[in-house]
Amino acid sequence: MKRYCIMPLLLTSIMLLCSCSLGDGGTMIFDDSDKKADARVELLLEAIENKDKDTLHAMFSEHVLSEIDSFTESIDDLFHYFQGSIQSKERGPRSGRDERNVDGIGNRRTKIITTYTITTSKQEYRIAIYDVINDAANPSNVGIQSLCIISTEDDQESEFTFWGSSNEGINIGKSLQ
């Protein structure tokens, strides 16, 4: 008899707990952040490998571009730092998705934080990308906020997942530590 009383209570509790994650379009059930992150990194790596400044520039948010005076020089530094042709990429053990009520009146921002290990013909790199894919309160924030890259030679903490820094713009090498 106790079993019959506990089951409805347990099922109701599970449904109530899960219903919180179903708000705003079912973000937990239909979470495609990994696919979006993979597509973004493909475009990013193609731009880096082809030294395509225009594509790389367009991937960053308007806000970041307006805040950083030397953004073009950062792109040049990135092209200089990244050596070799891409052999493989592997998403890190964790990628994050952050959604919140950014302005207190219901507007949402979606940020994907993803890490990758990239192997080229000359070097291995670890990258972290902080990418805002939606910001209803401030659309100028949409785009990459922070790209952090470090070679495994420069990485002093290679046994841990590389999260870089959340500093806006392009962050390269030893300056991250």
Residue frames relative to the residue before (quaternion, step in Angstrom):
aa qw qx qy qz dx dy dz
M 1.0000 0.0000 0.0000 0.0000 0.00 0.00 0.00
K 0.6434 0.5275 -0.3267 0.4484 3.56 0.97 -0.84
R 0.6027 0.5784 -0.3497 0.4242 3.55 1.08 -0.77
Y 0.6737 0.5013 -0.2920 0.4577 3.60 0.96 -0.84
C 0.6556 0.4970 -0.3091 0.4771 3.58 1.12 -0.54
I 0.6772 0.5049 -0.2879 0.4513 3.56 1.01 -0.77
M 0.6232 0.5780 -0.3480 0.3955 3.62 0.94 -0.80
P 0.6830 0.4520 -0.3216 0.4752 3.67 0.75 -0.84
L 0.6337 0.5273 -0.3303 0.4598 3.57 1.02 -0.74
L 0.6584 0.5048 -0.2997 0.4710 3.57 0.96 -0.86
L 0.6700 0.4927 -0.2972 0.4690 3.59 0.89 -0.89
T 0.6414 0.5136 -0.3213 0.4708 3.58 0.98 -0.78
S 0.6462 0.5201 -0.3123 0.4630 3.58 0.97 -0.84
I 0.6525 0.5091 -0.3135 0.4656 3.58 0.91 -0.86
M 0.6654 0.5001 -0.3096 0.4597 3.58 0.90 -0.89
L 0.6590 0.5038 -0.3151 0.4612 3.60 0.94 -0.81
L 0.6695 0.4956 -0.3027 0.4632 3.58 0.93 -0.84
C 0.6892 0.4740 -0.2806 0.4708 3.58 0.97 -0.80
S 0.5988 0.5977 -0.3704 0.3833 3.58 1.04 -0.66
C 0.5825 0.5782 -0.3804 0.4262 3.60 1.09 -0.52
S 0.7120 0.4458 -0.2651 0.4733 3.58 0.99 -0.73
L 0.6163 0.5636 -0.3507 0.4237 3.61 1.24 -0.09
G 0.4812 0.6871 -0.4307 0.3329 3.59 1.22 -0.14
D 0.8250 0.2312 -0.1933 0.4781 3.54 -1.30 0.44
G 0.8041 -0.3418 0.1621 0.4586 3.54 0.62 1.09
G 0.5690 -0.6315 0.3938 0.3498 3.58 1.10 0.41
T 0.0750 0.8636 -0.4972 0.0382 3.57 0.93 0.81
M 0.6739 0.4907 -0.3200 0.4502 3.59 1.00 -0.63
I 0.6857 0.4670 -0.2946 0.4742 3.59 0.96 -0.78
F 0.7960 0.2617 -0.1191 0.5326 3.57 0.88 -0.92
D 0.2112 0.7991 -0.5295 0.1909 3.57 0.96 0.83
D 0.0136 -0.8144 0.5791 -0.0330 3.56 -0.45 1.22
S 0.2513 0.8139 -0.4953 0.1705 3.58 1.18 0.47
D 0.6224 0.5345 -0.3562 0.4474 3.62 1.02 -0.65
K 0.6487 0.5057 -0.3167 0.4725 3.59 0.98 -0.81
K 0.6544 0.5045 -0.3111 0.4695 3.57 0.96 -0.85
A 0.6572 0.5068 -0.3087 0.4647 3.57 0.95 -0.86
D 0.6534 0.5091 -0.3168 0.4621 3.60 0.94 -0.83
A 0.6535 0.5009 -0.3151 0.4721 3.60 0.95 -0.83
R 0.6480 0.5273 -0.3108 0.4532 3.56 1.01 -0.85
V 0.6880 0.4721 -0.2917 0.4676 3.59 0.89 -0.91
E 0.5807 0.5630 -0.3762 0.4520 3.62 1.10 -0.58
L 0.6780 0.4796 -0.2803 0.4813 3.57 0.88 -0.98
L 0.6394 0.5367 -0.3111 0.4542 3.56 0.99 -0.88
L 0.6991 0.4701 -0.2744 0.4636 3.59 0.81 -0.99
E 0.6157 0.5338 -0.3408 0.4688 3.56 1.07 -0.71
A 0.6551 0.5039 -0.3069 0.4720 3.59 0.97 -0.85
I 0.6580 0.4987 -0.3147 0.4683 3.59 0.96 -0.83
E 0.6814 0.4987 -0.2940 0.4478 3.58 0.83 -0.98
N 0.7315 0.4007 -0.2242 0.5041 3.59 1.04 -0.80
K 0.3495 -0.7561 0.4714 0.2897 3.57 1.37 -0.04
D 0.2769 0.7721 -0.4966 0.2839 3.52 1.01 1.03
K 0.2460 -0.8171 0.5091 0.1122 3.57 0.01 1.34
D 0.6542 0.5423 -0.3233 0.4164 3.58 0.93 -0.89
T 0.6713 0.4829 -0.3012 0.4747 3.59 0.89 -0.89
L 0.6589 0.5077 -0.3085 0.4614 3.57 0.91 -0.91
H 0.6316 0.5385 -0.3112 0.4628 3.56 0.98 -0.90
A 0.6922 0.4977 -0.2725 0.4460 3.59 0.91 -0.95
M 0.6172 0.5705 -0.3455 0.4174 3.61 1.16 -0.44
F 0.6538 0.5097 -0.3122 0.4639 3.60 1.18 -0.46
S 0.5841 -0.6036 0.4174 0.3468 3.56 -1.16 0.62
E 0.6154 -0.5426 0.4274 0.3797 3.54 -1.23 0.54
H 0.6164 0.5633 -0.3388 0.4336 3.56 1.02 -0.81
V 0.6752 0.4812 -0.2987 0.4726 3.60 0.83 -0.96
L 0.6641 0.5134 -0.3112 0.4457 3.58 0.89 -0.90
S 0.6798 0.4794 -0.2965 0.4692 3.60 1.03 -0.70
E 0.6857 0.5039 -0.2767 0.4464 3.60 1.15 -0.57
I 0.7488 0.3742 -0.1993 0.5094 3.60 1.08 -0.65
D 0.3413 -0.7780 0.4995 0.1695 3.55 -0.46 1.25
S 0.7762 0.3552 -0.1688 0.4928 3.57 0.97 -0.85
F 0.1854 0.8292 -0.5134 0.1207 3.59 1.07 0.66
T 0.6376 0.5278 -0.3367 0.4490 3.63 0.93 -0.80
E 0.6432 0.5052 -0.3209 0.4775 3.59 1.03 -0.75
S 0.6106 0.5475 -0.3438 0.4574 3.60 1.10 -0.67
I 0.6271 0.5186 -0.3305 0.4780 3.56 1.05 -0.76
D 0.6454 0.5124 -0.3187 0.4684 3.60 0.94 -0.86
D 0.6438 0.5183 -0.3151 0.4664 3.59 0.99 -0.85
L 0.6355 0.5254 -0.3208 0.4660 3.58 1.02 -0.81
F 0.6589 0.5047 -0.3082 0.4650 3.59 0.90 -0.89
H 0.6553 0.5005 -0.3056 0.4761 3.57 1.04 -0.73
Y 0.6781 0.5114 -0.2818 0.4464 3.59 0.98 -0.89
F 0.7146 0.4346 -0.2424 0.4917 3.59 0.94 -0.92
Q 0.0373 -0.8322 0.5512 -0.0472 3.56 -0.42 1.27
G 0.7807 0.3590 -0.2693 0.4349 3.55 -1.17 0.70
S 0.4992 -0.6182 0.5085 0.3317 3.52 -1.35 0.12
I 0.5554 -0.6505 0.4171 0.3072 3.54 -1.02 0.87
Q 0.2025 -0.7809 0.5857 0.0779 3.52 -0.88 1.07
S 0.7982 -0.1226 0.1139 0.5787 3.58 0.96 -0.86
K 0.1162 -0.7491 0.6430 0.1091 3.53 -1.35 0.29
E 0.0504 -0.7870 0.6149 0.0075 3.52 -1.10 0.74
R 0.4127 -0.7010 0.5241 0.2524 3.54 -0.78 1.07
G 0.5338 -0.6407 0.4579 0.3081 3.54 -1.02 0.82
P 0.6990 -0.5025 0.3150 0.3996 3.53 -1.26 0.27
R 0.7897 0.1816 -0.1157 0.5744 3.59 1.17 -0.31
S 0.0270 0.7324 -0.6787 -0.0465 3.51 -1.21 0.59
G 0.2647 -0.8098 0.5098 0.1195 3.55 -0.89 0.84
R 0.1477 -0.7438 0.6431 0.1068 3.49 -1.31 0.41
D 0.0780 -0.8133 0.5763 -0.0175 3.54 -0.71 1.07
E 0.0561 0.7835 -0.6163 0.0564 3.58 -0.60 1.09
R 0.1181 0.8097 -0.5679 0.0894 3.55 -0.90 0.83
N 0.5464 -0.5700 0.5092 0.3424 3.47 -1.36 0.35
V 0.1823 -0.8773 0.4335 0.0961 3.56 0.34 1.29
D 0.8065 0.2655 -0.1475 0.5073 3.59 0.99 -0.61
G 0.5779 -0.6334 0.3618 0.3661 3.59 1.24 0.23
I 0.7232 0.3821 -0.2576 0.5144 3.60 1.23 -0.03
G 0.7545 -0.4398 0.2041 0.4423 3.55 1.13 0.58
N 0.5279 0.6210 -0.4339 0.3839 3.60 1.16 -0.22
R 0.2444 -0.8013 0.5392 0.0860 3.53 -0.98 0.90
R 0.1428 -0.7329 0.6570 0.1041 3.48 -1.33 0.51
T 0.1285 -0.7758 0.6144 0.0650 3.55 -0.98 0.85
K 0.0146 -0.7944 0.6057 -0.0425 3.54 -0.70 1.14
I 0.1649 -0.7619 0.6198 0.0902 3.55 -0.97 0.92
I 0.0955 -0.7723 0.6275 0.0277 3.55 -0.83 1.05
T 0.0644 0.8289 -0.5427 0.1193 3.54 -0.43 1.23
T 0.1889 -0.7648 0.6056 0.1122 3.54 -1.17 0.66
Y 0.0578 -0.7832 0.6189 0.0136 3.54 -1.18 0.66
T 0.2365 -0.6839 0.6589 0.2052 3.49 -1.37 0.37
I 0.1150 -0.7939 0.5970 0.0122 3.54 -0.75 1.13
T 0.1348 -0.7768 0.6115 0.0669 3.56 -0.85 0.99
T 0.1019 -0.7768 0.6198 0.0458 3.55 -0.87 1.00
S 0.6940 -0.4576 0.3479 0.4335 3.55 -1.31 0.00
K 0.7629 0.3627 -0.1938 0.4990 3.62 1.21 -0.37
Q 0.8251 0.0756 0.0507 0.5577 3.59 1.07 -0.65
E 0.2912 -0.6958 0.6105 0.2415 3.52 -1.35 0.16
Y 0.1236 -0.7981 0.5894 0.0201 3.54 -0.96 0.95
R 0.2058 -0.7143 0.6497 0.1593 3.49 -1.34 0.43
I 0.0440 -0.8067 0.5894 0.0014 3.55 -0.87 0.94
A 0.1233 -0.7402 0.6556 0.0848 3.52 -1.29 0.54
I 0.1035 -0.8004 0.5903 0.0145 3.55 -0.86 1.01
Y 0.1418 -0.7444 0.6498 0.0586 3.54 -0.90 1.06
D 0.0435 0.8399 -0.5262 0.1256 3.55 -0.21 1.33
V 0.2028 -0.7554 0.6125 0.1145 3.60 -0.71 1.07
I 0.1434 -0.8236 0.5453 0.0611 3.57 -0.56 1.14
N 0.7827 0.0688 -0.0559 0.6160 3.58 1.29 -0.20
D 0.1459 0.7514 -0.6381 0.0835 3.56 -1.01 0.85
A 0.2553 -0.8123 0.5102 0.1210 3.55 -0.09 1.33
A 0.6739 0.5028 -0.2964 0.4531 3.60 1.06 -0.70
N 0.8114 0.0442 0.0147 0.5826 3.59 1.05 -0.73
P 0.2166 -0.8311 0.4999 0.1116 3.61 0.15 1.26
S 0.5829 0.5878 -0.3889 0.4043 3.63 1.12 -0.39
N 0.5951 0.5611 -0.3632 0.4462 3.60 1.27 -0.14
V 0.5298 0.6441 -0.4160 0.3626 3.61 1.21 -0.31
G 0.6183 0.4809 -0.4232 0.4554 3.54 -0.84 1.10
I 0.6951 -0.4358 0.3378 0.4613 3.53 -1.28 -0.04
Q 0.2685 -0.7522 0.5852 0.1403 3.54 -0.94 0.96
S 0.8084 -0.0050 0.0751 0.5838 3.54 0.93 -0.97
L 0.0487 -0.7453 0.6647 0.0181 3.52 -1.03 0.94
C 0.0450 -0.7931 0.6072 -0.0185 3.56 -0.67 1.16
I 0.0232 0.7993 -0.5983 0.0504 3.55 -0.87 0.96
I 0.0553 0.7786 -0.6224 0.0574 3.53 -1.03 0.83
S 0.4170 -0.6697 0.5418 0.2898 3.57 -1.04 0.72
T 0.5860 -0.5816 0.4163 0.3808 3.57 -1.12 0.53
E 0.5669 0.5828 -0.3805 0.4406 3.60 1.20 -0.43
D 0.7264 0.4324 -0.2279 0.4832 3.57 1.01 -0.85
D 0.6088 0.5929 -0.3446 0.3989 3.57 1.18 -0.53
Q 0.2725 -0.8005 0.5204 0.1185 3.56 -0.47 1.24
E 0.7576 0.3161 -0.1661 0.5464 3.59 1.23 -0.42
S 0.0879 0.8640 -0.4907 0.0702 3.57 0.90 0.94
E 0.5908 0.5768 -0.3812 0.4159 3.61 1.19 -0.25
F 0.6883 0.4339 -0.2699 0.5149 3.60 1.27 -0.25
T 0.5968 -0.5266 0.4491 0.4059 3.56 -1.25 0.36
F 0.3685 -0.7329 0.5361 0.1989 3.56 -0.92 0.95
W 0.0630 -0.8072 0.5868 0.0038 3.57 -0.59 1.17
G 0.3854 -0.7395 0.4773 0.2771 3.59 1.25 -0.06
S 0.5203 -0.5563 0.4859 0.4286 3.51 -0.97 -0.93
S 0.4497 -0.6734 0.4967 0.3123 3.56 -1.15 0.31
N 0.3082 0.7550 -0.5174 0.2594 3.59 1.23 0.40
E 0.5072 -0.6765 0.4430 0.2981 3.56 -0.86 0.97
G 0.7432 0.4025 -0.3177 0.4298 3.52 -1.20 0.68
I 0.6547 -0.4716 0.4039 0.4311 3.52 -1.28 -0.55
N 0.0840 -0.7988 0.5955 -0.0157 3.54 -0.70 1.19
I 0.0877 -0.8551 0.5095 -0.0389 3.55 -0.50 1.25
G 0.9129 0.0673 -0.0290 0.4016 3.49 -1.24 0.79
K 0.8653 -0.1400 0.1131 0.4678 3.50 -1.21 -0.72
S 0.5727 0.6032 -0.3923 0.3929 3.59 1.11 -0.45
L 0.5742 0.6011 -0.3751 0.4102 3.60 1.23 -0.25
Q 0.7179 0.4722 -0.2553 0.4432 3.59 1.11 -0.58
